Amino acid sequence: MAEALDRPVYEATIQDDDTVQVTRDGVVNEYASMNDAIAAIGRDARALHRPVKLTAIDPHSDQPQTRFIVDVDGSVDLDTSASTKTRGKRSAGSRAVSLDDLAPSATQEPEDTEVPDTPQSLEAAAEETPRPDSSVPEPHPAPEPAEQKTPPVQHRDEHRSATPRGSAEDASPAARSEEPATEGFAGWCNRTLNMSLPPSAQERQHRAQKLDADQRKVAERHVRQRIQRPLESHRTIAVVQLKGGGGKTTTAYHLAATYGRIRGGNVLAMEINENQGTLAERSHPVQHERTTLDLIRNLDSLNRRVSDLVRFIRPQGDDRFHVLAAPPEGTDRSRVDGTSVKAAHELLQALYGIMIMDTGNSAQASTWKAAVEVSDALVFVAHNREDDFDLLRATVKAVREAGYGAKIQHSVLVVINTATNNEQRLERITDYANSENITGTVVVPFEPALQEGEAFTYDDLNPGTVTAYNEAAALLTDQL
């Protein structure tokens, strides 16, 4: 390469809208992209018959100002003859050129285009610069040491370096954040010139965000795999809390939806309530009003086929599970007792892989005792409120007194946070669960829609709420 000219002086700045301002000896021209700007500077170099120098400024780099040489063929090279100087940051509204932007496209070839006669163009300005006298021999610069010789800039598609074996995958998160830069100007220098420049603060932030996202994905995948674990046979889960309005129906519905969406259906949420329940009101509507009572009345005529249940169940669409609701208030409930609940359970367990029972509020009711008896695991529920905490303790005591204390070791506690989010009480509730050998406690974030008695819409849940129900389902599946 011939010696580059010190004049004219070029500086390139990329604006926020990705247009490029190129300043040539104080004359400013704008281009739609950096490729267009480099092509114009390359045409200047051809018109001058010599390479020209270009200054790029990157305020995010530890080396904010860097000089390049644009040759007559439009290629870009690092100018190692100039010392790097530090320049202050420019005002808002523009950002510094990056090396990837500076590199010309691999398919871009120099064009022998006629220089337009426009006074403000770079090409026209180049014609005004006297050409070197060809009769005077050009001085020969002293040869540079071999180790300082740098390869020409390559387009990002032309130069891809493989990740060194045992680096990114094996390094700790802290060490990975300090690995040589791969983004922006520093990353380009590392790839092209085999340097080891550190990452900028912006790239460290990008790495931390990516690491956090990757770790979340791995954790979410592990939780889904736990929920999808094959079960040896049918499993029944009873959701219990002696307080009315304690979150049993909300928890039963969303656990069923979680199993339905992640395991793929074959899930039933059955409401067993000695009083009027709310599962029918808050689940997806159907064209019939038949309930658990109607199913029990027709047990003798039903076979072990899902088609026989179409008249009684309520499909929940994308949530991929069925609801069997309790009868409304005023209905003759004399036939809904513990014996009939067990009979219905015997039929339904042959048709569903997982059954979640939404129980009532009385530990003395035969239906409540039957649901706890046939269950393989229990879900205790409590809002983060003092009265819920009191009745949570009463519920655990009732399970023990009914003779099912061993099932507490295969149970999960779901705490539904309130708007006030009392951390001290939450800690006391968690400590109590641990003292009772409950397997684990999952805290569901406060969801206004779930507190106001509206119809359930799983897709409207906040991500944190979905994550909490996923974790609760995974803990439950571990116990099954």
C-alpha positions as CSV (number, residue, x, y, z in Angstrom):
1,M,0.0,0.0,0.0
2,A,1.3,3.5,-0.9
3,E,1.8,6.0,1.9
4,A,-1.5,7.5,3.0
5,L,-2.0,11.2,2.7
6,D,-2.4,13.3,5.8
7,R,-4.7,15.7,4.0
8,P,-7.6,15.9,3.4
9,V,-8.7,15.0,6.9
10,Y,-11.8,12.7,7.2
11,E,-13.9,11.9,10.3
12,A,-17.0,9.7,10.3
13,T,-19.9,9.9,12.7
14,I,-23.0,7.7,12.7
15,Q,-26.2,9.5,13.8
16,D,-29.0,8.0,15.9
17,D,-31.0,7.2,12.7
18,D,-27.9,5.3,11.3
19,T,-27.2,7.9,8.7
20,V,-23.6,8.9,8.5
21,Q,-21.9,12.3,8.6
22,V,-18.5,12.4,6.9
23,T,-16.4,15.6,7.5
24,R,-13.7,16.3,5.0
25,D,-11.7,19.4,5.9
26,G,-14.7,21.0,7.5
27,V,-17.1,20.1,4.7
28,V,-19.9,17.8,5.8
29,N,-21.7,15.3,3.7
30,E,-24.4,12.9,4.8
31,Y,-24.9,9.3,3.6
32,A,-27.6,6.7,4.1
33,S,-25.2,4.1,5.5
34,M,-21.6,3.5,6.4
35,N,-21.1,1.4,3.3
36,D,-22.1,4.4,1.2
37,A,-19.7,6.7,3.2
38,I,-16.8,4.2,2.8
39,A,-17.5,3.9,-0.9
40,A,-17.4,7.7,-1.3
41,I,-14.1,8.0,0.6
42,G,-12.7,5.2,-1.5
43,R,-13.6,7.1,-4.7
44,D,-11.8,10.1,-3.2
45,A,-8.7,7.9,-2.7
46,R,-8.9,6.7,-6.3
47,A,-9.2,10.3,-7.5
48,L,-6.1,11.2,-5.4
49,H,-4.3,8.0,-6.5
50,R,-3.3,7.5,-2.8
51,P,-4.9,6.0,0.3
52,V,-6.5,8.5,2.7
53,K,-6.8,8.6,6.5
54,L,-10.1,8.3,8.4
55,T,-10.6,8.9,12.1
56,A,-13.3,6.9,14.0
57,I,-14.4,7.8,17.5
58,D,-15.9,5.2,19.9
59,P,-16.7,6.8,23.3
60,H,-17.7,3.3,24.7
61,S,-14.2,1.9,24.2
62,D,-11.1,2.1,26.4
63,Q,-9.5,3.4,23.2
64,P,-12.0,6.0,22.2
65,Q,-10.2,7.4,19.1
66,T,-8.8,5.2,16.3
67,R,-7.4,6.0,13.0
68,F,-7.8,4.0,9.8
69,I,-6.6,4.0,6.2
70,V,-9.0,3.7,3.3
71,D,-7.2,2.5,0.2
72,V,-8.0,3.2,-3.4
73,D,-9.9,-0.1,-3.7
74,G,-12.2,0.8,-0.8
75,S,-10.6,-1.5,1.7
76,V,-10.1,-0.4,5.3
77,D,-6.9,-0.9,7.3
78,L,-5.8,0.1,10.8
79,D,-3.4,3.0,10.8
80,T,-0.6,1.9,13.0
81,S,1.6,4.9,12.2
82,A,-0.6,7.3,14.2
83,S,-0.7,7.4,18.0
84,T,-4.2,7.1,19.5
85,K,-5.5,10.2,21.3
86,T,-8.3,10.5,23.7
87,R,-11.2,12.7,22.7
88,G,-14.1,13.7,24.9
89,K,-17.6,12.3,24.2
90,R,-19.8,14.0,21.7
91,S,-23.1,15.5,22.5
92,A,-26.3,13.3,22.5
93,G,-27.9,12.7,19.1
94,S,-25.0,10.8,17.5
95,R,-23.0,7.7,18.3
96,A,-19.5,6.7,17.3
97,V,-18.7,4.6,14.3
98,S,-18.0,0.9,14.9
99,L,-15.5,-1.2,13.1
100,D,-18.1,-3.5,11.8
101,D,-19.8,-0.5,10.2
102,L,-16.5,0.6,8.7
103,A,-15.8,-2.7,7.0
104,P,-17.0,-2.6,3.4
105,S,-19.4,-5.3,2.2
106,A,-17.8,-8.4,0.9
107,T,-19.7,-8.1,-2.4
108,Q,-18.9,-4.4,-2.8
109,E,-16.4,-3.8,-5.6
110,P,-14.8,-0.5,-6.4
111,E,-16.6,1.3,-9.2
112,D,-14.8,3.5,-11.8
113,T,-17.6,6.0,-11.7
114,E,-17.3,9.5,-13.0
115,V,-16.8,12.1,-10.4
116,P,-19.9,14.4,-10.3
117,D,-19.3,18.1,-10.7
118,T,-20.9,19.0,-7.3
119,P,-18.9,21.5,-5.3
120,Q,-20.0,20.1,-1.9
121,S,-19.3,16.4,-2.8
122,L,-16.2,14.6,-1.5
123,E,-15.2,13.8,-5.0
124,A,-15.4,17.4,-6.2
125,A,-13.4,18.5,-3.2
126,A,-10.8,15.8,-4.0
127,E,-10.3,17.3,-7.6
128,E,-9.4,20.6,-5.9
129,T,-6.5,19.0,-4.0
130,P,-3.2,19.1,-6.0
131,R,-2.0,15.7,-7.1
132,P,1.6,14.8,-6.1
133,D,4.2,15.6,-8.8
134,S,4.9,12.2,-10.4
135,S,8.4,13.4,-11.5
136,V,9.4,13.6,-7.8
137,P,10.1,10.2,-6.5
138,E,8.0,9.2,-3.6
139,P,9.8,8.7,-0.3
140,H,10.0,5.2,0.9
141,P,8.9,4.8,4.5
142,A,11.1,2.8,6.8
143,P,9.9,-0.8,6.9
144,E,7.9,-1.7,10.0
145,P,8.8,-4.7,12.1
146,A,7.1,-7.9,11.1
147,E,5.3,-8.3,14.4
148,Q,3.6,-4.9,13.9
149,K,2.2,-5.7,10.5
150,T,-1.6,-5.9,10.6
151,P,-3.9,-7.7,8.3
152,P,-6.5,-5.7,6.3
153,V,-10.0,-5.2,7.8
154,Q,-12.5,-7.9,6.8
155,H,-16.2,-7.8,6.7
156,R,-17.9,-9.6,9.6
157,D,-19.1,-12.3,7.1
158,E,-15.6,-12.9,5.9
159,H,-14.0,-13.4,9.3
160,R,-15.5,-15.7,11.9
161,S,-13.5,-17.0,14.8
162,A,-14.5,-20.1,16.7
163,T,-15.0,-20.0,20.4
164,P,-11.8,-21.3,22.0
165,R,-12.3,-24.7,23.5
166,G,-13.0,-24.6,27.2
167,S,-13.5,-20.9,27.4
168,A,-17.1,-19.6,27.4
169,E,-18.7,-22.9,28.2
170,D,-16.4,-23.8,31.1
171,A,-15.6,-20.3,32.6
172,S,-17.4,-19.1,35.6
173,P,-19.9,-16.2,35.1
174,A,-17.4,-13.7,36.6
175,A,-14.6,-14.9,34.4
176,R,-16.9,-15.0,31.3
177,S,-17.8,-11.3,31.8
178,E,-14.1,-10.4,31.6
179,E,-13.3,-12.4,28.5
180,P,-11.9,-10.4,25.6
181,A,-14.5,-8.2,23.8
182,T,-16.6,-9.6,21.0
183,E,-18.7,-6.6,20.3
184,G,-18.1,-3.2,18.7
185,F,-14.7,-1.7,17.9
186,A,-12.8,-3.8,20.6
187,G,-14.4,-7.0,19.4
188,W,-13.5,-6.2,15.8
189,C,-9.9,-5.6,16.8
190,N,-9.8,-8.9,18.8
191,R,-11.2,-10.9,15.9
192,T,-9.2,-9.3,13.1
193,L,-5.9,-8.3,14.7
194,N,-5.7,-11.1,17.3
195,M,-5.7,-8.7,20.2
196,S,-7.2,-9.2,23.7
197,L,-9.0,-5.9,24.4
198,P,-11.4,-6.0,27.4
199,P,-15.1,-5.6,26.8
200,S,-16.7,-2.2,27.3
201,A,-19.2,-1.5,30.1
202,Q,-22.0,-1.8,27.6
203,E,-20.8,-5.3,26.5
204,R,-20.4,-6.4,30.1
205,Q,-24.0,-5.4,30.7
206,H,-25.1,-7.3,27.5
207,R,-23.2,-10.4,28.8
208,A,-24.8,-10.2,32.2
209,Q,-28.3,-9.9,30.7
210,K,-27.7,-12.8,28.4
211,L,-26.3,-14.9,31.2
212,D,-29.3,-14.1,33.3
213,A,-31.7,-15.0,30.5
214,D,-29.8,-18.2,29.7
215,Q,-30.0,-19.3,33.4
216,R,-33.7,-18.5,33.5
217,K,-34.3,-20.6,30.4
218,V,-32.4,-23.6,31.9
219,A,-34.3,-23.3,35.2
220,E,-37.6,-23.0,33.3
221,R,-36.8,-26.1,31.2
222,H,-35.9,-28.1,34.3
223,V,-39.2,-27.1,36.0
224,R,-41.1,-28.2,32.9
225,Q,-39.3,-31.5,32.7
226,R,-40.3,-32.2,36.4
227,I,-43.9,-31.4,35.6
228,Q,-43.8,-33.7,32.5
229,R,-42.3,-36.6,34.4
230,P,-44.3,-39.8,33.6
231,L,-46.4,-41.1,36.4
232,E,-46.9,-44.8,37.1
233,S,-50.7,-44.4,37.4
234,H,-53.5,-41.9,38.1
235,R,-52.8,-39.3,40.8
236,T,-55.2,-37.2,42.9
237,I,-54.4,-33.9,44.5
238,A,-56.6,-32.3,47.1
239,V,-56.5,-28.5,47.6
240,V,-57.4,-27.7,51.3
241,Q,-58.0,-24.6,53.5
242,L,-60.9,-24.4,56.0
243,K,-61.3,-20.6,55.3
244,G,-63.9,-19.6,52.7
245,G,-62.3,-17.3,50.1
246,G,-58.9,-18.7,51.1
247,G,-57.7,-19.2,47.5
248,K,-58.5,-22.9,47.0
249,T,-60.5,-22.4,43.8
250,T,-57.9,-20.0,42.3
251,T,-55.1,-22.5,43.2
252,A,-57.0,-25.5,41.9
253,Y,-57.8,-23.9,38.6
254,H,-54.3,-22.6,37.9
255,L,-52.6,-25.8,38.9
256,A,-54.9,-27.7,36.6
257,A,-54.2,-25.2,33.8
258,T,-50.5,-25.6,34.4
259,Y,-50.7,-29.4,34.2
260,G,-52.9,-29.1,31.2
261,R,-50.7,-26.8,29.2
262,I,-47.4,-28.5,30.2
263,R,-48.3,-32.2,30.4
264,G,-50.8,-32.0,27.5
265,G,-54.3,-32.5,28.9
266,N,-56.0,-35.5,30.6
267,V,-56.5,-33.4,33.7
268,L,-59.7,-32.8,35.6
269,A,-60.5,-30.1,38.2
270,M,-63.3,-31.4,40.4
271,E,-65.1,-29.2,42.8
272,I,-66.1,-31.0,46.1
273,N,-67.9,-28.4,48.2
274,E,-70.6,-28.9,50.8
275,N,-71.6,-25.3,50.1
276,Q,-71.9,-23.5,46.8
277,G,-68.6,-23.3,45.0
278,T,-67.3,-20.7,42.5
279,L,-65.4,-22.9,40.1
280,A,-68.3,-22.9,37.6
281,E,-68.6,-19.1,37.7
282,R,-64.9,-18.4,37.3
283,S,-64.0,-21.0,34.7
284,H,-64.8,-20.9,30.9
285,P,-68.6,-21.1,30.3
286,V,-70.3,-24.0,28.6
287,Q,-73.8,-24.6,27.2
288,H,-75.0,-26.7,30.1
289,E,-75.3,-26.4,33.9
290,R,-74.8,-30.0,34.9
291,T,-72.6,-30.5,38.0
292,T,-71.0,-33.1,40.2
293,L,-74.5,-33.9,41.6
294,D,-75.7,-34.8,38.1
295,L,-72.7,-37.1,37.5
296,I,-73.3,-38.8,40.8
297,R,-77.0,-39.4,40.0
298,N,-76.0,-41.1,36.8
299,L,-73.0,-43.1,38.0
300,D,-74.8,-46.4,37.4
301,S,-75.4,-45.6,33.7
302,L,-71.9,-44.4,32.9
303,N,-69.1,-46.5,31.4
304,R,-65.4,-45.9,31.6
305,R,-65.4,-43.7,28.5
306,V,-64.7,-40.0,28.2
307,S,-67.5,-39.7,25.7
308,D,-69.9,-40.5,28.6
309,L,-68.7,-37.4,30.4
310,V,-69.4,-34.8,27.7
311,R,-72.7,-33.9,29.3
312,F,-71.1,-33.1,32.6
313,I,-67.6,-31.7,32.1
314,R,-66.6,-28.1,31.1
315,P,-63.7,-28.0,28.7
316,Q,-61.3,-25.1,29.4
317,G,-60.0,-24.4,25.9
318,D,-56.3,-23.6,25.7
319,D,-55.8,-24.5,29.3
320,R,-56.4,-28.1,28.2
321,F,-58.3,-29.5,31.2
322,H,-61.9,-30.2,32.2
323,V,-63.9,-28.8,35.0
324,L,-66.5,-30.7,37.0
325,A,-68.3,-28.0,39.1
326,A,-70.2,-28.3,42.4
327,P,-74.0,-27.8,42.3
328,P,-75.3,-24.3,43.0
329,E,-76.9,-23.2,46.3
330,G,-80.5,-24.5,46.8
331,T,-79.8,-27.9,45.1
332,D,-80.6,-31.1,46.9
333,R,-77.2,-32.1,48.1
334,S,-78.2,-35.2,50.1
335,R,-76.7,-37.5,47.5
336,V,-73.3,-35.6,47.5
337,D,-71.6,-37.3,50.4
338,G,-68.3,-39.0,51.1
339,T,-69.5,-42.3,49.7
340,S,-70.6,-40.8,46.4
341,V,-67.4,-38.8,46.1
342,K,-65.4,-42.0,46.4
343,A,-67.6,-43.7,43.8
344,A,-67.2,-40.7,41.4
345,H,-63.5,-40.7,42.0
346,E,-63.2,-44.4,41.2
347,L,-64.9,-43.8,37.8
348,L,-62.9,-40.6,37.0
349,Q,-59.5,-41.9,37.9
350,A,-59.8,-44.4,35.0
351,L,-60.3,-41.5,32.6
352,Y,-57.9,-38.9,33.8
353,G,-54.2,-39.0,34.6
354,I,-54.4,-36.2,37.2
355,M,-57.4,-35.1,39.2
356,I,-57.3,-31.9,41.3
357,M,-60.1,-31.7,44.0
358,D,-61.2,-28.2,45.1
359,T,-62.5,-29.0,48.6
360,G,-64.9,-27.2,51.0
361,N,-64.5,-25.4,54.3
362,S,-65.6,-28.0,56.9
363,A,-63.3,-30.7,58.1
364,Q,-66.4,-32.4,59.5
365,A,-68.0,-32.8,56.1
366,S,-67.8,-36.4,54.7
367,T,-67.0,-34.9,51.3
368,W,-63.9,-33.2,52.7
369,K,-62.8,-36.3,54.5
370,A,-63.3,-38.4,51.3
371,A,-61.3,-36.0,49.2
372,V,-58.3,-36.0,51.7
373,E,-58.6,-39.8,51.9
374,V,-58.4,-40.5,48.2
375,S,-55.6,-37.9,47.5
376,D,-52.0,-38.8,46.8
377,A,-50.8,-35.3,47.7
378,L,-52.2,-32.2,49.4
379,V,-52.0,-28.5,48.6
380,F,-52.4,-26.2,51.5
381,V,-53.4,-22.6,50.6
382,A,-53.3,-19.3,52.5
383,H,-53.3,-15.7,51.6
384,N,-50.6,-13.6,53.3
385,R,-53.1,-12.5,55.9
386,E,-53.3,-13.3,59.6
387,D,-56.7,-14.9,59.5
388,D,-55.6,-17.2,56.7
389,F,-52.5,-18.1,58.7
390,D,-54.7,-19.0,61.7
391,L,-56.9,-21.3,59.5
392,L,-53.9,-22.8,57.8
393,R,-52.8,-24.1,61.2
394,A,-56.3,-25.4,61.8
395,T,-56.4,-27.1,58.4
396,V,-53.1,-28.9,59.1
397,K,-54.4,-29.9,62.5
398,A,-57.6,-31.3,61.0
399,V,-55.7,-33.4,58.5
400,R,-53.7,-34.9,61.3
401,E,-56.7,-35.5,63.5
402,A,-58.5,-37.2,60.6
403,G,-55.6,-39.8,60.5
404,Y,-53.9,-38.5,57.4
405,G,-50.8,-36.8,59.0
406,A,-48.5,-38.9,56.8
407,K,-49.8,-37.1,53.7
408,I,-48.5,-33.7,55.0
409,Q,-45.0,-34.9,54.1
410,H,-46.2,-35.1,50.5
411,S,-47.8,-31.7,50.5
412,V,-47.0,-28.2,49.2
413,L,-48.0,-24.8,50.6
414,V,-49.1,-22.1,48.2
415,V,-49.1,-18.6,49.8
416,I,-50.9,-16.0,47.7
417,N,-49.4,-12.6,48.4
418,T,-51.6,-9.5,49.1
419,A,-51.1,-5.9,48.0
420,T,-49.4,-5.1,51.3
421,N,-47.0,-8.1,51.0
422,N,-46.1,-8.5,54.7
423,E,-42.6,-10.0,54.6
424,Q,-42.5,-10.7,58.3
425,R,-45.7,-12.7,58.3
426,L,-44.6,-14.5,55.1
427,E,-41.4,-15.6,57.0
428,R,-43.5,-16.9,59.9
429,I,-45.8,-18.8,57.5
430,T,-42.8,-20.4,55.8
431,D,-41.2,-21.3,59.1
432,Y,-44.4,-22.9,60.3
433,A,-44.6,-25.0,57.0
434,N,-41.1,-26.2,57.6
435,S,-41.9,-27.1,61.2
436,E,-44.8,-29.2,59.9
437,N,-42.6,-31.0,57.4
438,I,-44.5,-29.6,54.4
439,T,-42.4,-30.3,51.4
440,G,-42.1,-26.7,50.1
441,T,-43.6,-23.3,50.1
442,V,-44.4,-21.4,46.9
443,V,-45.3,-17.7,47.0
444,V,-47.7,-16.5,44.2
445,P,-47.3,-12.7,43.5
446,F,-50.2,-10.4,44.1
447,E,-52.6,-10.4,41.0
448,P,-55.4,-7.9,41.2
449,A,-57.6,-9.8,38.7
450,L,-57.4,-13.0,40.8
451,Q,-58.4,-11.1,43.9
452,E,-61.5,-9.5,42.5
453,G,-63.5,-12.6,41.7
454,E,-63.3,-12.2,37.9
455,A,-63.3,-15.1,35.4
456,F,-59.9,-16.8,35.2
457,T,-57.8,-16.0,32.1
458,Y,-54.5,-17.8,32.3
459,D,-53.0,-15.8,29.4
460,D,-53.5,-12.6,31.4
461,L,-51.3,-13.7,34.3
462,N,-48.1,-11.9,35.0
463,P,-44.9,-13.9,34.2
464,G,-44.1,-14.1,37.9
465,T,-47.4,-15.7,38.7
466,V,-47.0,-18.3,35.9
467,T,-43.5,-19.1,37.2
468,A,-44.9,-19.6,40.7
469,Y,-47.7,-22.0,39.6
470,N,-45.1,-23.9,37.5
471,E,-42.9,-24.3,40.5
472,A,-45.8,-25.5,42.7
473,A,-46.8,-28.1,40.0
474,A,-43.2,-29.3,39.8
475,L,-43.0,-29.7,43.6
476,L,-46.3,-31.6,43.5
477,T,-45.1,-33.9,40.7
478,D,-42.0,-34.6,42.7
479,Q,-44.3,-36.0,45.5
480,L,-46.3,-38.1,43.1
